[in-house]
Amino acid sequence: MAFCVQCGSQLPDAGRFCTNCGSAISPSGPAAPPHQPLDFTIQGDNLQVIRIRLQPGQELFAEAGKMLYKQTQVSWETRMTGETLGDKLWGAVKRKLMGESLFLTYFRTSTPGEVGFAGSYPGRIQAFDLKAGQSVFVQRDSFVVAQSTAQLNIAMVKRLGAGFFGGEGFILEKLTGPGTVFIHAGGDFLEFNLAAGESLQIDTGSIVAFDEGVDYDIQLAGGIRTALFGGEGLFLATLTGPGRVIVQSMTLQKMRRELAPYRTGGDEHKGLNVISGIFNSDD
């Protein structure tokens, strides 16, 4: 398996050009795109910050509004990705479906410089160092920043109907290497390394990320009585290994419910309110 030296996409078995970006394939044979490891640290507790020491020749792209600061030698520009107008428009549509901004912001420098990024609400940041062709699926609206050698794409759960009725939407984000990518989600993180055939049932909104090899499905949470009055919603996500799964302890939906001005106390999950919550969820 070979990958384009420009964009990191998998190359066809025979051909002279990359089918994704159009770059010519070297006569000596394609190779994985080189990328310098990022010099970064993640600081903080529940309001974490990514501090990246950017080197000449390195480039980052980030979700609009996620930058906290930058040194003056670091240049930036906001643009839509894609070679043609059609590519740019389609990329904007996909990012809108993922809950991201229409534009991405790019950062580069001619001399070493630092730039910092953070999420939009209390939570934690997770870094993934992806090899060429390696992918990870992450929750909608979680992307923060990545090396420009990595790719950000939209992904759908395998069972479209299950995604709709799961209460958290059926849209996922797919991040593909090579490069280091960063995501943000709420609360603290729990990590599980599932063996082949091992399964874990998770509240649908609590999934942060999982490896490409992990199977994803939505199932009814027990019987009708449990689903309606158990306080956990009608559906659970079932993830089956092999692969890594990351779970968050706080979701935006829970945070909004707790901070809602009309909240009067008690368990608001109970009863038929659960049903309306499933279709009104936009996380």
C-alpha distance (Angstrom), angle and dihedral (degrees) to the residues before:
residue distance angle dihedral
M1 . . .
A2 3.82 . .
F3 3.79 133.3 .
C4 3.79 136.0 -151.9
V5 3.82 114.4 -96.4
Q6 3.83 90.2 -141.0
C7 3.81 108.0 43.8
G8 3.82 104.5 9.8
S9 3.83 95.0 -121.3
Q10 3.80 119.9 146.9
L11 3.81 110.2 -96.6
P12 3.82 126.0 -133.7
D13 3.80 117.6 -106.0
A14 3.79 90.5 -113.1
G15 3.77 127.9 22.5
R16 3.79 145.3 91.8
F17 3.81 99.4 -123.2
C18 3.80 138.9 45.9
T19 3.81 109.8 -104.8
N20 3.83 91.1 -144.0
C21 3.82 106.2 46.7
G22 3.83 102.1 8.6
S23 3.82 95.6 -122.3
A24 3.79 116.7 155.3
I25 3.80 116.5 -105.1
S26 3.79 113.3 -123.8
P27 3.85 114.1 -110.6
S28 3.79 88.7 -132.1
G29 3.78 89.1 61.6
P30 3.81 135.0 -85.9
A31 3.76 121.5 -77.3
A32 3.78 137.3 -169.0
P33 3.81 110.4 -85.8
P34 3.79 112.2 -99.7
H35 3.78 117.6 -123.2
Q36 3.76 130.2 176.1
P37 3.80 114.3 -122.7
L38 3.79 111.1 -106.0
D39 3.79 119.5 -112.3
F40 3.82 102.1 -138.7
T41 3.78 144.8 140.6
I42 3.82 130.7 -160.5
Q43 3.79 111.7 -141.1
G44 3.79 133.4 -173.7
D45 3.77 137.5 39.7
N46 3.81 116.1 -107.7
L47 3.82 96.2 -7.9
Q48 3.78 98.6 49.1
V49 3.80 127.6 -173.3
I50 3.82 128.9 -156.0
R51 3.80 111.9 -140.9
I52 3.82 111.2 -164.8
R53 3.81 122.8 -171.8
L54 3.78 99.4 -152.4
Q55 3.80 118.8 -152.5
P56 3.84 128.9 -154.9
G57 3.79 109.7 -82.9
Q58 3.80 93.7 27.4
E59 3.80 121.7 109.6
L60 3.81 132.4 -170.5
F61 3.78 132.2 -163.4
A62 3.78 120.4 -157.8
E63 3.77 141.9 -177.3
A64 3.81 109.3 -95.1
G65 3.80 112.7 -95.9
K66 3.84 96.7 20.4
M67 3.82 96.6 101.7
L68 3.82 115.6 101.8
Y69 3.81 101.4 -179.1
K70 3.79 143.7 -23.3
Q71 3.77 137.3 -165.8
T72 3.78 114.7 -108.2
Q73 3.82 95.1 -109.9
V74 3.81 90.3 62.0
S75 3.81 109.2 90.8
W76 3.77 123.7 -155.0
E77 3.77 139.6 -171.1
T78 3.78 134.5 178.9
R79 3.78 117.5 -135.5
M80 3.77 146.0 146.0
T81 3.78 114.6 -104.3
G82 3.81 124.3 -124.8
E83 3.77 138.6 77.2
T84 3.82 98.3 -112.7
L85 3.80 133.5 38.2
G86 3.79 89.1 -108.7
D87 3.82 91.4 53.2
K88 3.80 90.6 49.2
L89 3.81 93.4 50.1
W90 3.80 93.7 45.5
G91 3.80 90.1 48.7
A92 3.81 89.9 52.2
V93 3.83 91.1 50.5
K94 3.81 91.5 50.9
R95 3.80 92.7 49.1
K96 3.81 90.2 49.8
L97 3.80 90.1 53.3
M98 3.82 88.9 50.2
G99 3.80 90.6 54.1
E100 3.80 91.9 -111.4
S101 3.80 130.4 125.8
L102 3.82 121.9 -84.2
F103 3.80 91.4 -119.1
L104 3.79 133.9 48.3
T105 3.81 124.7 -146.4
Y106 3.82 118.8 -133.7
F107 3.82 124.8 -153.8
R108 3.82 129.0 -164.5
T109 3.78 138.7 151.6
S110 3.81 140.0 -159.9
T111 3.82 91.8 -150.2
P112 3.82 128.0 32.1
G113 3.80 111.6 -74.9
E114 3.80 140.6 161.1
V115 3.79 130.5 -121.4
G116 3.81 128.8 178.3
F117 3.82 133.2 -150.7
A118 3.80 136.6 -176.0
G119 3.80 141.9 176.1
S120 3.80 125.1 -100.5
Y121 3.82 99.6 -114.2
P122 3.84 138.8 21.8
G123 3.77 111.7 -60.0
R124 3.78 144.8 88.3
I125 3.79 138.1 -70.4
Q126 3.80 124.4 -129.4
A127 3.81 124.7 -161.5
F128 3.81 123.7 -154.8
D129 3.81 121.6 -166.8
L130 3.79 101.0 -156.3
K131 3.80 125.5 -165.0
A132 3.81 121.2 -139.9
G133 3.81 107.8 -65.7
Q134 3.82 93.8 6.2
S135 3.80 113.9 129.8
V136 3.78 138.8 -168.2
F137 3.81 127.6 -167.4
V138 3.81 116.0 -136.7
Q139 3.78 135.6 -178.1
R140 3.78 121.3 -85.7
D141 3.82 115.6 -86.0
S142 3.83 94.0 14.3
F143 3.82 101.8 110.4
V144 3.82 116.4 113.2
V145 3.82 112.0 162.3
A146 3.82 141.3 -26.5
Q147 3.77 143.2 176.2
S148 3.79 110.7 -86.7
T149 3.83 90.5 -118.1
A150 3.83 88.2 69.9
Q151 3.80 124.6 80.2
L152 3.82 130.3 -133.8
N153 3.81 115.6 -155.4
I154 3.78 140.2 162.0
A155 3.81 120.1 -105.6
M156 3.80 134.0 -172.1
V157 3.78 128.8 -147.3
K158 3.78 112.0 -107.6
R159 3.79 93.2 -114.8
L160 3.79 108.0 53.4
G161 3.81 96.5 -170.3
A162 3.78 92.0 49.8
G163 3.78 89.6 52.3
F164 3.80 91.9 54.5
F165 3.79 94.6 48.4
G166 3.80 94.4 42.0
G167 3.78 89.2 82.2
E168 3.81 97.0 -127.7
G169 3.79 100.5 75.9
F170 3.79 126.9 -104.8
I171 3.80 97.7 -101.8
L172 3.78 121.0 109.3
E173 3.80 131.1 172.6
K174 3.81 120.7 -123.2
L175 3.80 118.6 -153.3
T176 3.82 116.7 -167.0
G177 3.80 129.6 -170.5
P178 2.89 165.5 -100.9
G179 3.79 96.9 96.0
T180 3.78 145.4 42.9
V181 3.82 116.8 -74.1
F182 3.81 131.0 -173.5
I183 3.80 130.5 -152.4
H184 3.82 134.0 -178.5
A185 3.81 131.1 -147.0
G186 3.81 137.9 163.2
G187 3.79 131.8 -79.4
D188 3.81 120.6 -13.4
F189 3.81 127.8 -29.7
L190 3.80 132.3 -119.7
E191 3.80 119.0 -164.2
F192 3.81 125.9 -153.7
N193 3.81 126.8 -173.7
L194 3.80 104.8 -155.1
A195 3.78 120.6 -155.7
A196 3.80 120.8 -137.9
G197 3.81 107.8 -67.0
E198 3.81 93.8 7.4
S199 3.83 113.0 130.3
L200 3.77 136.0 -159.1
Q201 3.82 126.8 -167.6
I202 3.80 113.9 -144.8
D203 3.79 136.8 177.5
T204 3.80 102.7 -96.5
G205 3.80 95.2 -122.7
S206 3.80 94.3 48.0
I207 3.81 97.7 68.7
V208 3.81 111.2 109.5
A209 3.81 102.2 172.7
F210 3.79 144.4 -27.0
D211 3.79 137.4 -171.2
E212 3.78 120.1 -95.9
G213 3.82 91.2 -111.3
V214 3.82 93.4 60.3
D215 3.82 115.5 101.2
Y216 3.82 115.7 -131.5
D217 3.81 126.5 -154.6
I218 3.82 139.2 155.3
Q219 3.81 119.8 -133.0
L220 3.80 136.0 179.2
A221 3.81 111.3 -94.2
G222 3.80 101.2 -117.5
G223 3.80 120.5 -70.6
I224 3.80 127.0 -12.9
R225 3.80 93.3 -97.1
T226 3.82 91.8 52.6
A227 3.79 91.5 45.5
L228 3.80 95.1 50.2
F229 3.80 101.9 36.1
G230 3.80 105.2 22.0
G231 3.79 92.8 87.6
E232 3.81 94.9 -125.9
G233 3.81 104.0 91.6
L234 3.79 131.6 -107.8
F235 3.81 100.3 -75.5
L236 3.79 140.2 44.4
A237 3.79 128.6 -163.7
T238 3.80 114.6 -122.6
L239 3.81 114.5 -153.3
T240 3.80 118.3 -170.1
G241 3.80 125.0 -165.1
P242 2.88 166.3 -101.6
G243 3.79 97.0 101.2
R244 3.78 148.3 49.1
V245 3.81 123.4 -63.6
I246 3.83 125.7 -169.4
V247 3.83 121.0 -159.4
Q248 3.82 129.0 -167.4
S249 3.81 125.8 -141.8
M250 3.83 95.9 -146.7
T251 3.80 130.4 41.4
L252 3.78 129.2 -166.4
Q253 3.80 89.5 -117.5
K254 3.82 91.7 57.4
M255 3.78 91.7 45.0
R256 3.80 92.5 51.3
R257 3.80 91.0 48.4
E258 3.81 92.9 51.1
L259 3.81 92.8 46.9
A260 3.81 96.1 43.1
P261 3.84 110.8 125.9
Y262 3.79 92.2 -136.3
R263 3.80 94.3 55.0
T264 3.82 109.7 126.6
G265 3.79 100.4 179.7
G266 3.77 133.2 -103.5
D267 3.78 128.5 84.0
E268 3.78 106.5 -42.4
H269 3.79 92.0 -177.6
K270 3.74 92.8 72.4
G271 3.76 126.4 102.9
L272 3.75 127.9 3.7
N273 3.84 92.0 -31.4
V274 3.79 84.9 88.5
I275 3.80 91.0 67.6
S276 3.79 95.1 54.8
G277 3.80 90.2 45.3
I278 3.78 91.4 58.4
F279 3.78 94.2 58.1
N280 3.81 94.8 38.8
S281 3.81 95.2 52.0
D282 3.80 114.8 114.6
D283 3.84 100.3 173.9
